């Protein structure tokens, strides 16, 4: 899943992506019910991605790739855009990213001097 903003994806040298894993890969995960209801902070469940069925975006595996590499793979047909989020889906993704990346630390974390 492309995470970079559209203007950044057009102008920057690198683009942020997160893997869209098949739902079936999580069938044996004991957290499956929580994943399906999007309670697990690091995972974003998308139940009905056209032509792909359910996908789970792993926000703990966000990485950057060179824009030229991605553009080249799109032109060669290796990478395909299959869908985009609705406005509501976009806001939900923003909330998932915020909770996952910016949630307050617990009192058990000692930052020291």
C-alpha positions as CSV (number, residue, x, y, z in Angstrom):
1,X,0.0,0.0,0.0
2,X,1.3,3.4,-1.0
3,X,1.5,5.6,2.2
4,X,3.2,8.7,0.8
5,X,1.0,11.7,0.0
6,X,0.3,12.1,-3.7
7,X,2.4,15.3,-4.0
8,X,5.3,13.6,-2.2
9,X,5.0,10.5,-4.4
10,X,5.2,12.7,-7.4
11,X,8.1,14.9,-6.3
12,X,10.2,13.0,-3.7
13,X,13.0,10.6,-4.5
14,X,11.6,7.9,-2.2
15,X,8.1,6.7,-1.5
16,X,6.7,5.0,1.6
17,X,5.0,1.7,1.2
18,X,3.5,-1.0,3.6
19,X,3.0,-4.6,2.6
20,X,-0.6,-5.7,1.8
21,X,-0.6,-9.3,3.0
22,X,-3.3,-11.8,2.1
23,X,-5.9,-12.3,4.8
24,X,-5.4,-16.1,4.6
25,X,-1.8,-15.6,6.0
26,X,-3.4,-14.7,9.4
27,X,-5.9,-17.6,9.6
28,X,-3.9,-19.2,12.5
29,X,-3.1,-15.9,14.3
30,X,-4.7,-16.0,17.8
31,X,-5.5,-12.3,17.3
32,X,-7.6,-12.8,14.2
33,X,-10.8,-11.5,15.7
34,X,-9.0,-8.4,16.9
35,X,-7.3,-8.0,13.5
36,X,-10.7,-8.2,11.7
37,X,-12.1,-5.4,13.9
38,X,-9.0,-3.3,13.5
39,X,-8.1,-3.3,17.2
40,X,-4.5,-4.4,16.6
41,X,-2.6,-1.1,16.2
42,X,0.0,-2.3,13.8
43,X,-2.4,-4.0,11.3
44,X,-5.0,-2.4,9.1
45,X,-7.6,-4.9,7.9
46,X,-9.2,-4.2,4.5
47,X,-12.0,-6.8,3.9
48,X,-13.0,-6.1,0.3
49,X,-10.1,-5.1,-1.9
50,X,-11.3,-5.6,-5.5
51,X,-9.6,-8.6,-7.2
52,X,-7.6,-9.3,-4.1
53,X,-10.3,-10.1,-1.4
54,X,-9.2,-9.3,2.1
55,X,-5.8,-7.7,2.8
56,X,-4.0,-6.8,5.9
57,X,-1.7,-3.9,5.8
58,X,1.3,-4.4,8.2
59,X,2.1,-0.9,9.5
60,X,5.1,-2.2,11.4
61,X,6.8,-3.0,8.1
62,X,6.6,0.5,6.5
63,X,9.6,1.0,4.3
64,X,10.8,3.4,1.6
65,X,11.6,2.6,-2.0
66,X,13.2,4.7,-4.7
67,X,10.4,6.4,-6.7
68,X,12.3,5.6,-10.0
69,X,12.3,1.9,-9.0
70,X,8.5,2.0,-8.4
71,X,7.7,3.9,-11.5
72,X,9.8,1.5,-13.6
73,X,8.0,-1.5,-12.1
74,X,4.6,0.1,-12.8
75,X,5.6,0.7,-16.4
76,X,6.8,-2.9,-16.8
77,X,3.5,-4.2,-15.4
78,X,5.1,-5.7,-12.2
79,X,3.3,-3.3,-9.9
80,X,-0.4,-2.5,-10.3
81,X,-2.8,-0.1,-8.7
82,X,-5.9,-2.1,-7.8
83,X,-7.9,0.2,-5.6
84,X,-7.9,3.3,-3.5
85,X,-9.5,4.1,-0.2
86,X,-12.7,6.0,0.1
87,X,-12.7,9.3,2.0
88,X,-13.8,7.4,5.2
89,X,-11.2,4.7,4.6
90,X,-8.5,7.4,4.2
91,X,-9.4,9.0,7.5
92,X,-9.5,5.6,9.2
93,X,-6.0,4.9,7.8
94,X,-4.8,8.2,9.3
95,X,-6.2,7.3,12.7
96,X,-4.5,3.8,12.5
97,X,-1.2,5.4,11.6
98,X,-1.5,8.0,14.3
99,X,-2.3,5.4,17.0
100,X,0.4,3.0,15.8
101,X,3.2,5.6,15.4
102,X,2.3,8.3,17.9
103,X,0.5,6.6,20.8
104,X,1.8,7.7,24.3
105,X,4.4,5.5,25.9
106,X,3.7,3.5,29.0
107,X,5.1,4.5,32.4
108,X,7.4,1.5,32.1
109,X,9.6,3.3,29.6
110,X,12.5,5.0,31.2
111,X,14.1,7.6,29.0
112,X,16.8,8.6,31.5
113,X,18.7,11.8,31.4
